[in-house]
Amino acid sequence: MSKRNVVDSSAWLEYFADTRRAKHFERPLEDTENLIVPVITIYEVFKKILRE
């Protein structure tokens, strides 16, 4: 069985903002074949971006 990546909203926000910590999340986020994105994560990121 292959490894799956579930990444929380804080990781997505770091990645989108291209912060210094974003590099830690690049590999799991860009491995789309093994990426799982919960609906709550999409909602949280959308809410934060909308506020900004």
mmCIF entry with sequence, helices, sheets and N, C-alpha, C, O atoms, coordinates in Angstrom:
data_MODEL
# 
_entry.id   MODEL 
# 
_entity.id                         1 
_entity.type                       polymer 
_entity.pdbx_number_of_molecules   1 
# 
_entity_poly.entity_id                      1 
_entity_poly.type                           'polypeptide(L)' 
_entity_poly.nstd_linkage                   no 
_entity_poly.nstd_monomer                   no 
_entity_poly.pdbx_seq_one_letter_code       MSKRNVVDSSAWLEYFADTRRAKHFERPLEDTENLIVPVITIYEVFKKILRE 
_entity_poly.pdbx_seq_one_letter_code_can   MSKRNVVDSSAWLEYFADTRRAKHFERPLEDTENLIVPVITIYEVFKKILRE 
_entity_poly.pdbx_strand_id                 A 
# 
loop_
_entity_poly_seq.entity_id 
_entity_poly_seq.num 
_entity_poly_seq.mon_id 
_entity_poly_seq.hetero 
1 1  MET n 
1 2  SER n 
1 3  LYS n 
1 4  ARG n 
1 5  ASN n 
1 6  VAL n 
1 7  VAL n 
1 8  ASP n 
1 9  SER n 
1 10 SER n 
1 11 ALA n 
1 12 TRP n 
1 13 LEU n 
1 14 GLU n 
1 15 TYR n 
1 16 PHE n 
1 17 ALA n 
1 18 ASP n 
1 19 THR n 
1 20 ARG n 
1 21 ARG n 
1 22 ALA n 
1 23 LYS n 
1 24 HIS n 
1 25 PHE n 
1 26 GLU n 
1 27 ARG n 
1 28 PRO n 
1 29 LEU n 
1 30 GLU n 
1 31 ASP n 
1 32 THR n 
1 33 GLU n 
1 34 ASN n 
1 35 LEU n 
1 36 ILE n 
1 37 VAL n 
1 38 PRO n 
1 39 VAL n 
1 40 ILE n 
1 41 THR n 
1 42 ILE n 
1 43 TYR n 
1 44 GLU n 
1 45 VAL n 
1 46 PHE n 
1 47 LYS n 
1 48 LYS n 
1 49 ILE n 
1 50 LEU n 
1 51 ARG n 
1 52 GLU n 
# 
_struct_asym.id          A 
_struct_asym.entity_id   1 
# 
loop_
_struct_conf.conf_type_id 
_struct_conf.id 
_struct_conf.pdbx_PDB_helix_id 
_struct_conf.beg_label_comp_id 
_struct_conf.beg_label_asym_id 
_struct_conf.beg_label_seq_id 
_struct_conf.pdbx_beg_PDB_ins_code 
_struct_conf.end_label_comp_id 
_struct_conf.end_label_asym_id 
_struct_conf.end_label_seq_id 
_struct_conf.pdbx_end_PDB_ins_code 
_struct_conf.beg_auth_comp_id 
_struct_conf.beg_auth_asym_id 
_struct_conf.beg_auth_seq_id 
_struct_conf.end_auth_comp_id 
_struct_conf.end_auth_asym_id 
_struct_conf.end_auth_seq_id 
_struct_conf.pdbx_PDB_helix_class 
_struct_conf.details 
_struct_conf.pdbx_PDB_helix_length 
HELX_P HELX_P1 AA1 SER A 9  ? ALA A 17 ? SER A 9  ALA A 17 1 ? 9  
HELX_P HELX_P2 AA2 LYS A 23 ? GLU A 30 ? LYS A 23 GLU A 30 1 ? 8  
HELX_P HELX_P3 AA3 THR A 32 ? ASN A 34 ? THR A 32 ASN A 34 5 ? 3  
HELX_P HELX_P4 AA4 VAL A 39 ? ARG A 51 ? VAL A 39 ARG A 51 1 ? 13 
# 
_struct_conf_type.id          HELX_P 
_struct_conf_type.criteria    ? 
_struct_conf_type.reference   ? 
# 
_struct_sheet.id               AA1 
_struct_sheet.type             ? 
_struct_sheet.number_strands   2 
_struct_sheet.details          ? 
# 
_struct_sheet_order.sheet_id     AA1 
_struct_sheet_order.range_id_1   1 
_struct_sheet_order.range_id_2   2 
_struct_sheet_order.offset       ? 
_struct_sheet_order.sense        parallel 
# 
loop_
_struct_sheet_range.sheet_id 
_struct_sheet_range.id 
_struct_sheet_range.beg_label_comp_id 
_struct_sheet_range.beg_label_asym_id 
_struct_sheet_range.beg_label_seq_id 
_struct_sheet_range.pdbx_beg_PDB_ins_code 
_struct_sheet_range.end_label_comp_id 
_struct_sheet_range.end_label_asym_id 
_struct_sheet_range.end_label_seq_id 
_struct_sheet_range.pdbx_end_PDB_ins_code 
_struct_sheet_range.beg_auth_comp_id 
_struct_sheet_range.beg_auth_asym_id 
_struct_sheet_range.beg_auth_seq_id 
_struct_sheet_range.end_auth_comp_id 
_struct_sheet_range.end_auth_asym_id 
_struct_sheet_range.end_auth_seq_id 
AA1 1 ASN A 5  ? VAL A 6  ? ASN A 5  VAL A 6  
AA1 2 LEU A 35 ? ILE A 36 ? LEU A 35 ILE A 36 
# 
loop_
_atom_site.group_PDB 
_atom_site.id 
_atom_site.type_symbol 
_atom_site.label_atom_id 
_atom_site.label_alt_id 
_atom_site.label_comp_id 
_atom_site.label_asym_id 
_atom_site.label_entity_id 
_atom_site.label_seq_id 
_atom_site.pdbx_PDB_ins_code 
_atom_site.Cartn_x 
_atom_site.Cartn_y 
_atom_site.Cartn_z 
_atom_site.occupancy 
_atom_site.B_iso_or_equiv 
_atom_site.pdbx_formal_charge 
_atom_site.auth_seq_id 
_atom_site.auth_comp_id 
_atom_site.auth_asym_id 
_atom_site.auth_atom_id 
_atom_site.pdbx_PDB_model_num 
ATOM 1   N N  . MET A 1 1  ? 0.849   -1.180 0.000  1.00 0.00 ? 1  MET A N  1 
ATOM 2   C CA . MET A 1 1  ? 0.000   0.000  0.000  1.00 0.00 ? 1  MET A CA 1 
ATOM 3   C C  . MET A 1 1  ? 0.894   1.242  0.000  1.00 0.00 ? 1  MET A C  1 
ATOM 4   O O  . MET A 1 1  ? 1.889   1.308  0.721  1.00 0.00 ? 1  MET A O  1 
ATOM 5   N N  . SER A 1 2  ? 0.523   2.214  -0.814 1.00 0.00 ? 2  SER A N  1 
ATOM 6   C CA . SER A 1 2  ? 1.321   3.436  -0.900 1.00 0.00 ? 2  SER A CA 1 
ATOM 7   C C  . SER A 1 2  ? 0.961   4.401  0.226  1.00 0.00 ? 2  SER A C  1 
ATOM 8   O O  . SER A 1 2  ? -0.121  4.335  0.809  1.00 0.00 ? 2  SER A O  1 
ATOM 9   N N  . LYS A 1 3  ? 1.870   5.268  0.502  1.00 0.00 ? 3  LYS A N  1 
ATOM 10  C CA . LYS A 1 3  ? 1.699   6.268  1.560  1.00 0.00 ? 3  LYS A CA 1 
ATOM 11  C C  . LYS A 1 3  ? 0.757   7.378  1.080  1.00 0.00 ? 3  LYS A C  1 
ATOM 12  O O  . LYS A 1 3  ? 0.902   7.881  -0.034 1.00 0.00 ? 3  LYS A O  1 
ATOM 13  N N  . ARG A 1 4  ? -0.185  7.747  1.906  1.00 0.00 ? 4  ARG A N  1 
ATOM 14  C CA . ARG A 1 4  ? -1.120  8.836  1.599  1.00 0.00 ? 4  ARG A CA 1 
ATOM 15  C C  . ARG A 1 4  ? -0.751  10.056 2.431  1.00 0.00 ? 4  ARG A C  1 
ATOM 16  O O  . ARG A 1 4  ? -0.265  9.932  3.555  1.00 0.00 ? 4  ARG A O  1 
ATOM 17  N N  . ASN A 1 5  ? -0.984  11.223 1.871  1.00 0.00 ? 5  ASN A N  1 
ATOM 18  C CA . ASN A 1 5  ? -0.680  12.479 2.552  1.00 0.00 ? 5  ASN A CA 1 
ATOM 19  C C  . ASN A 1 5  ? -1.968  13.243 2.838  1.00 0.00 ? 5  ASN A C  1 
ATOM 20  O O  . ASN A 1 5  ? -2.710  13.599 1.923  1.00 0.00 ? 5  ASN A O  1 
ATOM 21  N N  . VAL A 1 6  ? -2.216  13.486 4.106  1.00 0.00 ? 6  VAL A N  1 
ATOM 22  C CA . VAL A 1 6  ? -3.319  14.342 4.524  1.00 0.00 ? 6  VAL A CA 1 
ATOM 23  C C  . VAL A 1 6  ? -2.668  15.554 5.166  1.00 0.00 ? 6  VAL A C  1 
ATOM 24  O O  . VAL A 1 6  ? -1.983  15.444 6.183  1.00 0.00 ? 6  VAL A O  1 
ATOM 25  N N  . VAL A 1 7  ? -2.894  16.719 4.556  1.00 0.00 ? 7  VAL A N  1 
ATOM 26  C CA . VAL A 1 7  ? -2.230  17.935 5.020  1.00 0.00 ? 7  VAL A CA 1 
ATOM 27  C C  . VAL A 1 7  ? -3.291  18.911 5.524  1.00 0.00 ? 7  VAL A C  1 
ATOM 28  O O  . VAL A 1 7  ? -4.296  19.145 4.852  1.00 0.00 ? 7  VAL A O  1 
ATOM 29  N N  . ASP A 1 8  ? -3.067  19.475 6.700  1.00 0.00 ? 8  ASP A N  1 
ATOM 30  C CA . ASP A 1 8  ? -4.073  20.361 7.290  1.00 0.00 ? 8  ASP A CA 1 
ATOM 31  C C  . ASP A 1 8  ? -4.035  21.764 6.681  1.00 0.00 ? 8  ASP A C  1 
ATOM 32  O O  . ASP A 1 8  ? -3.168  22.078 5.866  1.00 0.00 ? 8  ASP A O  1 
ATOM 33  N N  . SER A 1 9  ? -4.976  22.585 7.085  1.00 0.00 ? 9  SER A N  1 
ATOM 34  C CA . SER A 1 9  ? -5.137  23.919 6.495  1.00 0.00 ? 9  SER A CA 1 
ATOM 35  C C  . SER A 1 9  ? -3.919  24.815 6.737  1.00 0.00 ? 9  SER A C  1 
ATOM 36  O O  . SER A 1 9  ? -3.580  25.636 5.885  1.00 0.00 ? 9  SER A O  1 
ATOM 37  N N  . SER A 1 10 ? -3.268  24.669 7.870  1.00 0.00 ? 10 SER A N  1 
ATOM 38  C CA . SER A 1 10 ? -2.105  25.528 8.135  1.00 0.00 ? 10 SER A CA 1 
ATOM 39  C C  . SER A 1 10 ? -0.992  25.269 7.125  1.00 0.00 ? 10 SER A C  1 
ATOM 40  O O  . SER A 1 10 ? -0.293  26.200 6.725  1.00 0.00 ? 10 SER A O  1 
ATOM 41  N N  . ALA A 1 11 ? -0.825  24.043 6.717  1.00 0.00 ? 11 ALA A N  1 
ATOM 42  C CA . ALA A 1 11 ? 0.191   23.716 5.711  1.00 0.00 ? 11 ALA A CA 1 
ATOM 43  C C  . ALA A 1 11 ? -0.150  24.348 4.368  1.00 0.00 ? 11 ALA A C  1 
ATOM 44  O O  . ALA A 1 11 ? 0.722   24.903 3.699  1.00 0.00 ? 11 ALA A O  1 
ATOM 45  N N  . TRP A 1 12 ? -1.410  24.265 3.975  1.00 0.00 ? 12 TRP A N  1 
ATOM 46  C CA . TRP A 1 12 ? -1.843  24.891 2.724  1.00 0.00 ? 12 TRP A CA 1 
ATOM 47  C C  . TRP A 1 12 ? -1.622  26.395 2.761  1.00 0.00 ? 12 TRP A C  1 
ATOM 48  O O  . TRP A 1 12 ? -1.161  26.977 1.779  1.00 0.00 ? 12 TRP A O  1 
ATOM 49  N N  . LEU A 1 13 ? -1.943  27.025 3.875  1.00 0.00 ? 13 LEU A N  1 
ATOM 50  C CA . LEU A 1 13 ? -1.781  28.475 3.979  1.00 0.00 ? 13 LEU A CA 1 
ATOM 51  C C  . LEU A 1 13 ? -0.308  28.872 3.901  1.00 0.00 ? 13 LEU A C  1 
ATOM 52  O O  . LEU A 1 13 ? 0.027   29.874 3.270  1.00 0.00 ? 13 LEU A O  1 
ATOM 53  N N  . GLU A 1 14 ? 0.557   28.111 4.522  1.00 0.00 ? 14 GLU A N  1 
ATOM 54  C CA . GLU A 1 14 ? 2.000   28.366 4.426  1.00 0.00 ? 14 GLU A CA 1 
ATOM 55  C C  . GLU A 1 14 ? 2.455   28.222 2.973  1.00 0.00 ? 14 GLU A C  1 
ATOM 56  O O  . GLU A 1 14 ? 3.228   29.037 2.470  1.00 0.00 ? 14 GLU A O  1 
ATOM 57  N N  . TYR A 1 15 ? 1.974   27.193 2.319  1.00 0.00 ? 15 TYR A N  1 
ATOM 58  C CA . TYR A 1 15 ? 2.344   26.908 0.930  1.00 0.00 ? 15 TYR A CA 1 
ATOM 59  C C  . TYR A 1 15 ? 1.879   28.025 0.000  1.00 0.00 ? 15 TYR A C  1 
ATOM 60  O O  . TYR A 1 15 ? 2.656   28.515 -0.819 1.00 0.00 ? 15 TYR A O  1 
ATOM 61  N N  . PHE A 1 16 ? 0.619   28.427 0.123  1.00 0.00 ? 16 PHE A N  1 
ATOM 62  C CA . PHE A 1 16 ? 0.073   29.480 -0.736 1.00 0.00 ? 16 PHE A CA 1 
ATOM 63  C C  . PHE A 1 16 ? 0.750   30.829 -0.496 1.00 0.00 ? 16 PHE A C  1 
ATOM 64  O O  . PHE A 1 16 ? 0.936   31.609 -1.430 1.00 0.00 ? 16 PHE A O  1 
ATOM 65  N N  . ALA A 1 17 ? 1.115   31.098 0.748  1.00 0.00 ? 17 ALA A N  1 
ATOM 66  C CA . ALA A 1 17 ? 1.768   32.367 1.086  1.00 0.00 ? 17 ALA A CA 1 
ATOM 67  C C  . ALA A 1 17 ? 3.269   32.328 0.790  1.00 0.00 ? 17 ALA A C  1 
ATOM 68  O O  . ALA A 1 17 ? 3.949   33.351 0.874  1.00 0.00 ? 17 ALA A O  1 
ATOM 69  N N  . ASP A 1 18 ? 3.775   31.161 0.448  1.00 0.00 ? 18 ASP A N  1 
ATOM 70  C CA . ASP A 1 18 ? 5.188   30.968 0.136  1.00 0.00 ? 18 ASP A CA 1 
ATOM 71  C C  . ASP A 1 18 ? 6.084   31.470 1.266  1.00 0.00 ? 18 ASP A C  1 
ATOM 72  O O  . ASP A 1 18 ? 7.049   32.199 1.037  1.00 0.00 ? 18 ASP A O  1 
ATOM 73  N N  . THR A 1 19 ? 5.746   31.066 2.484  1.00 0.00 ? 19 THR A N  1 
ATOM 74  C CA . THR A 1 19 ? 6.549   31.442 3.651  1.00 0.00 ? 19 THR A CA 1 
ATOM 75  C C  . THR A 1 19 ? 7.817   30.598 3.695  1.00 0.00 ? 19 THR A C  1 
ATOM 76  O O  . THR A 1 19 ? 8.007   29.702 2.872  1.00 0.00 ? 19 THR A O  1 
ATOM 77  N N  . ARG A 1 20 ? 8.679   30.890 4.659  1.00 0.00 ? 20 ARG A N  1 
ATOM 78  C CA . ARG A 1 20 ? 9.926   30.113 4.780  1.00 0.00 ? 20 ARG A CA 1 
ATOM 79  C C  . ARG A 1 20 ? 9.654   28.658 5.155  1.00 0.00 ? 20 ARG A C  1 
ATOM 80  O O  . ARG A 1 20 ? 10.487  27.789 4.896  1.00 0.00 ? 20 ARG A O  1 
ATOM 81  N N  . ARG A 1 21 ? 8.504   28.383 5.759  1.00 0.00 ? 21 ARG A N  1 
ATOM 82  C CA . ARG A 1 21 ? 8.148   27.007 6.117  1.00 0.00 ? 21 ARG A CA 1 
ATOM 83  C C  . ARG A 1 21 ? 7.466   26.248 4.982  1.00 0.00 ? 21 ARG A C  1 
ATOM 84  O O  . ARG A 1 21 ? 7.262   25.037 5.076  1.00 0.00 ? 21 ARG A O  1 
ATOM 85  N N  . ALA A 1 22 ? 7.118   26.950 3.920  1.00 0.00 ? 22 ALA A N  1 
ATOM 86  C CA . ALA A 1 22 ? 6.408   26.330 2.798  1.00 0.00 ? 22 ALA A CA 1 
ATOM 87  C C  . ALA A 1 22 ? 7.174   25.161 2.192  1.00 0.00 ? 22 ALA A C  1 
ATOM 88  O O  . ALA A 1 22 ? 6.570   24.194 1.725  1.00 0.00 ? 22 ALA A O  1 
ATOM 89  N N  . LYS A 1 23 ? 8.500   25.246 2.197  1.00 0.00 ? 23 LYS A N  1 
ATOM 90  C CA . LYS A 1 23 ? 9.309   24.183 1.592  1.00 0.00 ? 23 LYS A CA 1 
ATOM 91  C C  . LYS A 1 23 ? 9.086   22.825 2.271  1.00 0.00 ? 23 LYS A C  1 
ATOM 92  O O  . LYS A 1 23 ? 9.259   21.784 1.637  1.00 0.00 ? 23 LYS A O  1 
ATOM 93  N N  . HIS A 1 24 ? 8.708   22.829 3.541  1.00 0.00 ? 24 HIS A N  1 
ATOM 94  C CA . HIS A 1 24 ? 8.459   21.581 4.260  1.00 0.00 ? 24 HIS A CA 1 
ATOM 95  C C  . HIS A 1 24 ? 7.209   20.867 3.740  1.00 0.00 ? 24 HIS A C  1 
ATOM 96  O O  . HIS A 1 24 ? 7.058   19.658 3.918  1.00 0.00 ? 24 HIS A O  1 
ATOM 97  N N  . PHE A 1 25 ? 6.329   21.612 3.108  1.00 0.00 ? 25 PHE A N  1 
ATOM 98  C CA . PHE A 1 25 ? 5.063   21.050 2.648  1.00 0.00 ? 25 PHE A CA 1 
ATOM 99  C C  . PHE A 1 25 ? 5.019   20.799 1.146  1.00 0.00 ? 25 PHE A C  1 
ATOM 100 O O  . PHE A 1 25 ? 4.064   20.207 0.644  1.00 0.00 ? 25 PHE A O  1 
ATOM 101 N N  . GLU A 1 26 ? 6.034   21.240 0.436  1.00 0.00 ? 26 GLU A N  1 
ATOM 102 C CA . GLU A 1 26 ? 6.027   21.112 -1.026 1.00 0.00 ? 26 GLU A CA 1 
ATOM 103 C C  . GLU A 1 26 ? 5.865   19.672 -1.491 1.00 0.00 ? 26 GLU A C  1 
ATOM 104 O O  . GLU A 1 26 ? 4.991   19.380 -2.307 1.00 0.00 ? 26 GLU A O  1 
ATOM 105 N N  . ARG A 1 27 ? 6.682   18.787 -0.992 1.00 0.00 ? 27 ARG A N  1 
ATOM 106 C CA . ARG A 1 27 ? 6.660   17.402 -1.475 1.00 0.00 ? 27 ARG A CA 1 
ATOM 107 C C  . ARG A 1 27 ? 5.303   16.731 -1.261 1.00 0.00 ? 27 ARG A C  1 
ATOM 108 O O  . ARG A 1 27 ? 4.754   16.178 -2.213 1.00 0.00 ? 27 ARG A O  1 
ATOM 109 N N  . PRO A 1 28 ? 4.739   16.756 -0.045 1.00 0.00 ? 28 PRO A N  1 
ATOM 110 C CA . PRO A 1 28 ? 3.438   16.090 0.118  1.00 0.00 ? 28 PRO A CA 1 
ATOM 111 C C  . PRO A 1 28 ? 2.306   16.763 -0.660 1.00 0.00 ? 28 PRO A C  1 
ATOM 112 O O  . PRO A 1 28 ? 1.410   16.079 -1.155 1.00 0.00 ? 28 PRO A O  1 
ATOM 113 N N  . LEU A 1 29 ? 2.335   18.101 -0.777 1.00 0.00 ? 29 LEU A N  1 
ATOM 114 C CA . LEU A 1 29 ? 1.260   18.791 -1.494 1.00 0.00 ? 29 LEU A CA 1 
ATOM 115 C C  . LEU A 1 29 ? 1.348   18.594 -3.001 1.00 0.00 ? 29 LEU A C  1 
ATOM 116 O O  . LEU A 1 29 ? 0.323   18.541 -3.680 1.00 0.00 ? 29 LEU A O  1 
ATOM 117 N N  . GLU A 1 30 ? 2.535   18.488 -3.517 1.00 0.00 ? 30 GLU A N  1 
ATOM 118 C CA . GLU A 1 30 ? 2.705   18.329 -4.957 1.00 0.00 ? 30 GLU A CA 1 
ATOM 119 C C  . GLU A 1 30 ? 2.622   16.874 -5.414 1.00 0.00 ? 30 GLU A C  1 
ATOM 120 O O  . GLU A 1 30 ? 2.579   16.600 -6.613 1.00 0.00 ? 30 GLU A O  1 
ATOM 121 N N  . ASP A 1 31 ? 2.601   15.960 -4.477 1.00 0.00 ? 31 ASP A N  1 
ATOM 122 C CA . ASP A 1 31 ? 2.406   14.539 -4.804 1.00 0.00 ? 31 ASP A CA 1 
ATOM 123 C C  . ASP A 1 31 ? 0.902   14.267 -4.859 1.00 0.00 ? 31 ASP A C  1 
ATOM 124 O O  . ASP A 1 31 ? 0.346   13.600 -3.986 1.00 0.00 ? 31 ASP A O  1 
ATOM 125 N N  . THR A 1 32 ? 0.262   14.789 -5.891 1.00 0.00 ? 32 THR A N  1 
ATOM 126 C CA . THR A 1 32 ? -1.203  14.773 -5.969 1.00 0.00 ? 32 THR A CA 1 
ATOM 127 C C  . THR A 1 32 ? -1.795  13.377 -6.054 1.00 0.00 ? 32 THR A C  1 
ATOM 128 O O  . THR A 1 32 ? -2.954  13.171 -5.694 1.00 0.00 ? 32 THR A O  1 
ATOM 129 N N  . GLU A 1 33 ? -1.020  12.428 -6.520 1.00 0.00 ? 33 GLU A N  1 
ATOM 130 C CA . GLU A 1 33 ? -1.523  11.054 -6.615 1.00 0.00 ? 33 GLU A CA 1 
ATOM 131 C C  . GLU A 1 33 ? -1.791  10.463 -5.230 1.00 0.00 ? 33 GLU A C  1 
ATOM 132 O O  . GLU A 1 33 ? -2.646  9.590  -5.084 1.00 0.00 ? 33 GLU A O  1 
ATOM 133 N N  . ASN A 1 34 ? -1.073  10.928 -4.225 1.00 0.00 ? 34 ASN A N  1 
ATOM 134 C CA . ASN A 1 34 ? -1.216  10.401 -2.871 1.00 0.00 ? 34 ASN A CA 1 
ATOM 135 C C  . ASN A 1 34 ? -1.787  11.424 -1.888 1.00 0.00 ? 34 ASN A C  1 
ATOM 136 O O  . ASN A 1 34 ? -1.753  11.214 -0.675 1.00 0.00 ? 34 ASN A O  1 
ATOM 137 N N  . LEU A 1 35 ? -2.302  12.511 -2.408 1.00 0.00 ? 35 LEU A N  1 
ATOM 138 C CA . LEU A 1 35 ? -2.811  13.586 -1.560 1.00 0.00 ? 35 LEU A CA 1 
ATOM 139 C C  . LEU A 1 35 ? -4.300  13.410 -1.277 1.00 0.00 ? 35 LEU A C  1 
ATOM 140 O O  . LEU A 1 35 ? -5.098  13.167 -2.182 1.00 0.00 ? 35 LEU A O  1 
ATOM 141 N N  . ILE A 1 36 ? -4.648  13.538 -0.015 1.00 0.00 ? 36 ILE A N  1 
ATOM 142 C CA . ILE A 1 36 ? -6.049  13.506 0.408  1.00 0.00 ? 36 ILE A CA 1 
ATOM 143 C C  . ILE A 1 36 ? -6.346  14.873 1.027  1.00 0.00 ? 36 ILE A C  1 
ATOM 144 O O  . ILE A 1 36 ? -5.637  15.329 1.924  1.00 0.00 ? 36 ILE A O  1 
ATOM 145 N N  . VAL A 1 37 ? -7.407  15.519 0.533  1.00 0.00 ? 37 VAL A N  1 
ATOM 146 C CA . VAL A 1 37 ? -7.770  16.843 1.032  1.00 0.00 ? 37 VAL A CA 1 
ATOM 147 C C  . VAL A 1 37 ? -9.178  16.776 1.625  1.00 0.00 ? 37 VAL A C  1 
ATOM 148 O O  . VAL A 1 37 ? -10.158 16.713 0.884  1.00 0.00 ? 37 VAL A O  1 
ATOM 149 N N  . PRO A 1 38 ? -9.283  16.788 2.949  1.00 0.00 ? 38 PRO A N  1 
ATOM 150 C CA . PRO A 1 38 ? -10.604 16.764 3.583  1.00 0.00 ? 38 PRO A CA 1 
ATOM 151 C C  . PRO A 1 38 ? -11.399 18.035 3.262  1.00 0.00 ? 38 PRO A C  1 
ATOM 152 O O  . PRO A 1 38 ? -10.824 19.110 3.096  1.00 0.00 ? 38 PRO A O  1 
ATOM 153 N N  . VAL A 1 39 ? -12.679 17.904 3.180  1.00 0.00 ? 39 VAL A N  1 
ATOM 154 C CA . VAL A 1 39 ? -13.552 19.042 2.881  1.00 0.00 ? 39 VAL A CA 1 
ATOM 155 C C  . VAL A 1 39 ? -13.373 20.148 3.910  1.00 0.00 ? 39 VAL A C  1 
ATOM 156 O O  . VAL A 1 39 ? -13.382 21.324 3.544  1.00 0.00 ? 39 VAL A O  1 
ATOM 157 N N  . ILE A 1 40 ? -13.213 19.816 5.167  1.00 0.00 ? 40 ILE A N  1 
ATOM 158 C CA . ILE A 1 40 ? -13.053 20.832 6.210  1.00 0.00 ? 40 ILE A CA 1 
ATOM 159 C C  . ILE A 1 40 ? -11.789 21.665 5.958  1.00 0.00 ? 40 ILE A C  1 
ATOM 160 O O  . ILE A 1 40 ? -11.766 22.859 6.258  1.00 0.00 ? 40 ILE A O  1 
ATOM 161 N N  . THR A 1 41 ? -10.754 21.052 5.417  1.00 0.00 ? 41 THR A N  1 
ATOM 162 C CA . THR A 1 41 ? -9.521  21.769 5.102  1.00 0.00 ? 41 THR A CA 1 
ATOM 163 C C  . THR A 1 41 ? -9.765  22.789 3.997  1.00 0.00 ? 41 THR A C  1 
ATOM 164 O O  . THR A 1 41 ? -9.301  23.926 4.084  1.00 0.00 ? 41 THR A O  1 
ATOM 165 N N  . ILE A 1 42 ? -10.487 22.388 2.966  1.00 0.00 ? 42 ILE A N  1 
ATOM 166 C CA . ILE A 1 42 ? -10.816 23.306 1.874  1.00 0.00 ? 42 ILE A CA 1 
ATOM 167 C C  . ILE A 1 42 ? -11.614 24.485 2.424  1.00 0.00 ? 42 ILE A C  1 
ATOM 168 O O  . ILE A 1 42 ? -11.354 25.636 2.074  1.00 0.00 ? 42 ILE A O  1 
ATOM 169 N N  . TYR A 1 43 ? -12.569 24.196 3.273  1.00 0.00 ? 43 TYR A N  1 
ATOM 170 C CA . TYR A 1 43 ? -13.403 25.244 3.874  1.00 0.00 ? 43 TYR A CA 1 
ATOM 171 C C  . TYR A 1 43 ? -12.567 26.220 4.698  1.00 0.00 ? 43 TYR A C  1 
ATOM 172 O O  . TYR A 1 43 ? -12.727 27.434 4.571  1.00 0.00 ? 43 TYR A O  1 
ATOM 173 N N  . GLU A 1 44 ? -11.673 25.696 5.542  1.00 0.00 ? 44 GLU A N  1 
ATOM 174 C CA . GLU A 1 44 ? -10.852 26.552 6.401  1.00 0.00 ? 44 GLU A CA 1 
ATOM 175 C C  . GLU A 1 44 ? -9.926  27.450 5.584  1.00 0.00 ? 44 GLU A C  1 
ATOM 176 O O  . GLU A 1 44 ? -9.768  28.629 5.899  1.00 0.00 ? 44 GLU A O  1 
ATOM 177 N N  . VAL A 1 45 ? -9.322  26.903 4.551  1.00 0.00 ? 45 VAL A N  1 
ATOM 178 C CA . VAL A 1 45 ? -8.428  27.689 3.700  1.00 0.00 ? 45 VAL A CA 1 
ATOM 179 C C  . VAL A 1 45 ? -9.227  28.752 2.950  1.00 0.00 ? 45 VAL A C  1 
ATOM 180 O O  . VAL A 1 45 ? -8.797  29.903 2.862  1.00 0.00 ? 45 VAL A O  1 
ATOM 181 N N  . PHE A 1 46 ? -10.368 28.381 2.416  1.00 0.00 ? 46 PHE A N  1 
ATOM 182 C CA . PHE A 1 46 ? -11.222 29.329 1.704  1.00 0.00 ? 46 PHE A CA 1 
ATOM 183 C C  . PHE A 1 46 ? -11.625 30.482 2.624  1.00 0.00 ? 46 PHE A C  1 
ATOM 184 O O  . PHE A 1 46 ? -11.557 31.647 2.232  1.00 0.00 ? 46 PHE A O  1 
ATOM 185 N N  . LYS A 1 47 ? -12.044 30.155 3.843  1.00 0.00 ? 47 LYS A N  1 
ATOM 186 C CA . LYS A 1 47 ? -12.456 31.166 4.810  1.00 0.00 ? 47 LYS A CA 1 
ATOM 187 C C  . LYS A 1 47 ? -11.314 32.152 5.118  1.00 0.00 ? 47 LYS A C  1 
ATOM 188 O O  . LYS A 1 47 ? -11.526 33.364 5.162  1.00 0.00 ? 47 LYS A O  1 
ATOM 189 N N  . LYS A 1 48 ? -10.143 31.634 5.322  1.00 0.00 ? 48 LYS A N  1 
ATOM 190 C CA . LYS A 1 48 ? -8.976  32.476 5.645  1.00 0.00 ? 48 LYS A CA 1 
ATOM 191 C C  . LYS A 1 48 ? -8.617  33.379 4.465  1.00 0.00 ? 48 LYS A C  1 
ATOM 192 O O  . LYS A 1 48 ? -8.375  34.573 4.642  1.00 0.00 ? 48 LYS A O  1 
ATOM 193 N N  . ILE A 1 49 ? -8.584  32.809 3.270  1.00 0.00 ? 49 ILE A N  1 
ATOM 194 C CA . ILE A 1 49 ? -8.241  33.599 2.081  1.00 0.00 ? 49 ILE A CA 1 
ATOM 195 C C  . ILE A 1 49 ? -9.298  34.656 1.820  1.00 0.00 ? 49 ILE A C  1 
ATOM 196 O O  . ILE A 1 49 ? -8.967  35.773 1.420  1.00 0.00 ? 49 ILE A O  1 
ATOM 197 N N  . LEU A 1 50 ? -10.542 34.333 2.033  1.00 0.00 ? 50 LEU A N  1 
ATOM 198 C CA . LEU A 1 50 ? -11.629 35.284 1.835  1.00 0.00 ? 50 LEU A CA 1 
ATOM 199 C C  . LEU A 1 50 ? -11.484 36.478 2.782  1.00 0.00 ? 50 LEU A C  1 
ATOM 200 O O  . LEU A 1 50 ? -11.735 37.618 2.390  1.00 0.00 ? 50 LEU A O  1 
ATOM 201 N N  . ARG A 1 51 ? -11.080 36.217 4.025  1.00 0.00 ? 51 ARG A N  1 
ATOM 202 C CA . ARG A 1 51 ? -10.875 37.291 5.009  1.00 0.00 ? 51 ARG A CA 1 
ATOM 203 C C  . ARG A 1 51 ? -9.723  38.203 4.627  1.00 0.00 ? 51 ARG A C  1 
ATOM 204 O O  . ARG A 1 51 ? -9.762  39.409 4.873  1.00 0.00 ? 51 ARG A O  1 
ATOM 205 N N  . GLU A 1 52 ? -8.709  37.623 4.030  1.00 0.00 ? 52 GLU A N  1 
ATOM 206 C CA . GLU A 1 52 ? -7.524  38.398 3.653  1.00 0.00 ? 52 GLU A CA 1 
ATOM 207 C C  . GLU A 1 52 ? -7.877  39.258 2.478  1.00 0.00 ? 52 GLU A C  1 
ATOM 208 O O  . GLU A 1 52 ? -7.031  40.003 1.982  1.00 0.00 ? 52 GLU A O  1 
# 
